[in-house]
Amino acid sequence: MSTFTLAQVAECNTTSSCWVIIRNKVYDVTDFIFNHPGGPQVIMDYAGKDATAAFVPIHPSDTLDKYLPCEKHLGTLDEASIRELRAANQSKGKSRDELRVEEAVKNKPPLGRMINIQDIEEIAKKILPYKAMAYYASAADDSISCVENARAFSRFFFRPRVMKAVSGVDPSTTMLGYKSSIPVYISGSALARLGHPLGEVNLTRAAYKSGILQMVSSNSSLSYAQIAAARGSSEQPLLFQLYKHKNDDIAARRIREVEELGYKAICLTVDALVPSNRELDTRASHYLEEYENEGKITRGNAADKSGDVSTLGTAGGLIVNNDLDMTWEKTIPWIRSVTKLPIVVKGIQCVADAVLAVEAGCEGIVLSNHGGRQLDYSLPPMEVLYKIRCERPDVFAKTEVYIDGGVRRGTDILKALCLGARMVGLGRAFLYAQSAYGEAGAIHLVRILEREIKFAMTSLGVRTIDQLAPELVERVDWQPLGSKL
Ligand SMILES: Cc1cc2nc3c(=O)[nH]c(=O)nc-3n(C[C@H](O)[C@H](O)[C@H](O)COP(=O)(O)O)c2cc1C
């Protein structure tokens, strides 16, 4: 195997060739950046340099072996360069952001003081590195859909029934036939390791211990195999969120891989074909540069100088190579031809598409606008759910309907279930919980929701989930003052 010096790696970085160092190994990632999610981050900032610190939290450990041809694994750094890198890392000192995080972690309240989801979100935003916070919290354009997703729930009020026997209230249910202790699942969200070194594994363990289901993102920061290996038992159901690659062979390989690993469903995301405009995320590197330099702008890349706008934040490199030509007629039968797993379509945003998903034979649909992270002004999923209930109630009998986006309270969950949703997904809340408190945080989040759901079921006069019905909620055409956000 060849050895290289740091200087050689730097020299080989030209306009037509990009070399980087990851874990003391040297790779030619010139083509990789076009073929794998997350690649662009590497070339943008780390071409010719050590990319380990940026690469590792974002990419599963098998990424380079899986996606970069072996001839691009060029060799290793020589001993002197490895020592030089180690010394440079040790003497670098901490950034202001790292020092801020250290202080916030020292002052972090104990988990038992986290009484609701909002408490956990507030703490997580304090302890997360700025870049991770910006990636998790960001939403599209003016965050209208993101904010309205949550506010939509506050336009639905309950019509509780009293004098009903409700002792022994039971919030358990099933999703695709798999039992869940409460009607909540962890929605597939990328890059859990940005927030905590164990990342997705925290969520897998928490899902097992609290008896709920986890959907694993195509862009998880651990490999699909590592996540499967973290299951509490081989029976623990994991669902797989699929971004379908435009190359059918690559997409089929991914589906077969997760099927062999024991994943139980393919959840095809259809609302995020191309990267969206998430300005908090995009601006994170500018913010950090100024923060580290106490307000001064010290450098600026070529794009800054030319006035071009770069919208590549952490998210920018993740949604690449997606199939832009998916259709109901072609894509669902194609997935069926590759796998026997049930198919859920994630990202339904209107009644017409819910009906088409039923006609295409999907076992489930997720009413979702990606947590307001893709098309701003896409309707809040709770409003879409309500429209389906009013216009096409037959959909609920023909497929399982799930909803995500803006869920913050047990009452939100019950409102959705009354209208016909079978399960409710949460994205950011689980990322924040595991970032701030690891596995215990995610378990605690489930307990909070369970407590809130049980209280609300009791107060609504229902003992079991199947007793929740449309008559128990009413949509008002006014927006309550002092709503939850
Ligand atoms: C940081 C982050 C990463 C996400 N990554 C993905 C992803 O890889 N695939 C996907 O289908 N949805 C992804 N989502 C969307 C979630 O699955 C879910 O639809 C959304 O977060 C629900 O909204 P909520 O965060 O308000 O609960 C992501 C969401 C967040 C916040």
The ligand as a Gaussian input file, in Angstrom:
#p B3LYP/6-31G(d) Opt

LIG

0 1
 C      -32.737000      16.870000      10.935000
 C      -33.797000      16.174000      10.145000
 C      -33.426000      15.234000       9.202000
 C      -34.393000      14.588000       8.453000
 N      -34.006000      13.627000       7.574000
 C      -34.945000      12.965000       6.859000
 C      -34.565000      11.926000       5.984000
 O      -33.402000      11.584000       5.856000
 N      -35.557000      11.320000       5.284000
 C      -36.880000      11.661000       5.407000
 O      -37.735000      11.084000       4.750000
 N      -37.253000      12.615000       6.270000
 C      -36.329000      13.268000       6.999000
 N      -36.713000      14.224000       7.886000
 C      -38.158000      14.505000       8.078000
 C      -38.727000      13.658000       9.222000
 O      -38.758000      12.300000       8.878000
 C      -40.146000      14.086000       9.578000
 O      -40.928000      14.045000       8.409000
 C      -40.220000      15.482000      10.200000
 O      -39.113000      15.728000      11.005000
 C      -41.466000      15.617000      11.036000
 O      -41.536000      16.884000      11.597000
 P      -41.105000      17.236000      13.105000
 O      -39.635000      17.391000      13.086000
 O      -41.823000      18.512000      13.361000
 O      -41.550000      16.097000      13.979000
 C      -35.754000      14.891000       8.642000
 C      -36.129000      15.822000       9.613000
 C      -35.163000      16.461000      10.356000
 C      -35.595000      17.459000      11.393000

